[in-house]
Amino acid sequence: MTTHTATALARNLGRLLCAHLALAMAGAATVAWLDADRYRTALYVLWAALPASAALWALARVNEKRHLRRDRDADTARPADWTSVA
């Protein structure tokens, strides 16, 4: 996996997490407003799955940071390649 792929994955999983949270909150508001008890189980499952989405995003973010750190260390590994300060 490249750094670009890791960044794209973390960004897309972050968007998924935001959409998941927005859907859960909208579902909770709808169930409360309409008093629709038949959707309560689906709402509980949606809220229960929220930590999984958060964990996936956190793992992708850690992977992205690892790739960024590896690239930065590779770029600065040889001081002879650095440009001189004018």
N, C-alpha and C positions, 0 to 999 in steps of 0.2 A: 504494500500500500504506500502510495506517495503522500507527501504532505498535503497536496491539493485535494486528494481524495479524502484524507482524514478530515480536513477542514470542511469539505462539502458534506460529509457524513454527519459531522457534529452540528453543522448549521441546519441540515434537514431534520435531524432528530430533535433539535431545539424547537423547530417549527411544529413538529408533531406533538411535542410535549405541550406547547402553548395551545394548539388546537384541541388536544385531549382535555386540558383543564377548562378551556372555554366551553366545550361540549358538556362536560360534567356540571359546570356551574349553570349553564342554560337549562340542562335537564333537571337539575334540582329546583330551579326557579319555576319551571313549567309544572313539575309534579306538585310543588307547593301551591301554585296559583290555581291549577285545575283540579287539585285533589284527586289525581289519577293514581290510585293505588296499584293498578295492574302493571304500571311501569316501574314500580319501586324496586323490584328485584334487579331489573336491568340497570337501574341507576346505581344500586349498590355494587354491582359487578364493575361498572364503569369507574366508580370511585376506588374500588379495590385494585384495579389495574393501573391506577395513576402512579404508584411507586415504581412499578416496572418501567414505565415510560421515563420516569426521572432517572432511574438507575441506568437505563440504556444511554440516555443523553450524557450522564456523568462519565460513563465509561468511554464514550466516544470523545468527550472533551479531554479526558486524561490521555487518550491515544493521540489526539491532535497535538497536545502540548509536548508529548514525548517526541513526536516527529519534528515539531518546530525546534525543540532543544537540540535534537540530533543534527538537524541541518545547520543551526547556528554554530554548534561545536565544530562541525566539519568545515564551515567557512572560516573559522578563526583558529584552526588547528596549527597552521604553519605561519608563524610571524613573518617569515621571509616574503610571503606573498602579499603582505599588507602594503598599502600605498603609504608613502611618506607624507608627513604633515608639511604643508608648504609654509 
